[in-house]
């Protein structure tokens, strides 16, 4: 509520254990807002397995993947992350999400990475 992603991250991380889906989603979005995209990607991947039509989470997932590999791609996860991001982008675009041009740009960047 304070607009400070770090406060949200600290509070959510204190919960400990395996968070439920809603908490995972909230923590992942806080990671994105707090410029911790690499931390958000695995949480979003787990969340989106069970909630593949959550437009906001799909957008966050594509962005977090892009941000985690920009400007320097992380070779250890790049292949898996690109595949997931492309799946999320297709789902987002199929739902006619309002930020299709951004999603296309982020996927274009990822496709050009090696």
N, C-alpha and C positions, 0 to 999 in steps of 0.2 A: 504494500500500500504506500510505502514511503517513496517509491520510485527508485529504490536502491536495490539493484539485483543482488549485490553481495550480502545484504541483510537477509534476503529471501533464501539464498544459497546456504548460508550458515544455519538458519532455522531448519531448513529441510534436511540438511545433512545430519543434524543432531538427532533426527528420528532414528537413524541407524537401521540395521537389518535390511531386508528386502522390502522396498516400498511398494504399496499398491499402485495400480495403474494411474490413478489420478495424481498421486504424489510424484510418481516418476515423470509424468507429463509436465507437471508444474516445475519440478526441479530442472528438467531438460530445458524448458523455456527460460528459466532463470539463468541457466548456464549460457544460453544463446545471448540473452540480454547482457550478461556479465562478461561477454567476450571470451567464453570458455567453450567454444564450439566443439573441440575434440572431446570434451567431457559429455557434451549433449548427444553426440551421434549414437553411442551405444544405448543410452536410455531411450532415445527416440526409436531406434531399431526395435527394441523389445516392445515398446508401447504400440508402435504401428503394426506389429504382427497381429495384435488383437483388436486394433482400431484402425483398419486400413482406409477408412473414409473420413478421418478427422482432417479436414482441410487445413486448419491452422498448424497442426502437427506435421502434416506433409510438407507444407511450405517451410516450416522451421527445419525439418530434416534435410531438405535440399540445400537450404542456405547454410546450415551447420556443416554439412559435408563440404560445400564449396569453401567456406571460411576455414575449415580445418586443414585444407590443402592449398590455401592461398596465403602468401605467394610461393611457398615452398611445399610441393607435394610430399606427403609422408608415405614413402614407399611401402612400408610394412602393412598398411591398410588400404592403399589406394585402389587396388583392383576390386576388393569387396565393397568398399565405400562407393565407387563409381556405379557398380551394378545396382546397389540399393538405391542410390540417389536417382538413377534412371527409372527405376520402378516407381518410386515416390513421385517423380515428376510426371510420369504417365498418368498416375492416379489423380494427381492434382489437376492436370490439364483436362482429363476426362470429366471432372466435376466443374469445369469452366471457372476455376479459381480466378480471382481478379488480378493476380500478379503473374500472368502467364509469360509476359516478356522478361521479367526478372528470372523466372524459373528457366526459361530458354537460355538466357545469358549464363547463368550459373552452370547449367548442364554443358553448354558449349565450352566453358572454361575447363570443366572436368574432363570432357572428351579429348581435349587437346593436351592434357597432362600425361606424363610418362613416368 
